[in-house]
């Protein structure tokens, strides 16, 4: 069975740092960055990218639709 590797892309300018994606992530891939975006919010980013399984929970709970999840099968 092939493993699935995920990658999360966050629109840093749109993210308002609500933290919902961080809480929804079952593998603790996401965190809020200590830097802020142009609006003064701590935006979400992949703190632990190797842990991402591409489940898309983060994108589903994002109220501003600023998260895109990509999946790739690893042989």
Phi, psi and omega in degrees: 000132182281142176277154178248131178249136181245161175219130181253128176245123182250131173284099187297331181287332182268332184297131180254011174066036182288343175077002180297321180293323179296316180292324184283345184284117182285345183249009180054045179280322187263155174206168174270132181289149179283340173280163179244157177275188183296340179266359178089014181260144171283113185271159180281149176205167180277096179286327183230072187298332180292341182275345186294129179252003177071031184288338179072011177303320182298315181292326181292326182268351182292116183289342183251007178051044181256013180241132174239135180245130177248144180235145175219137176278137179248126182289000000 
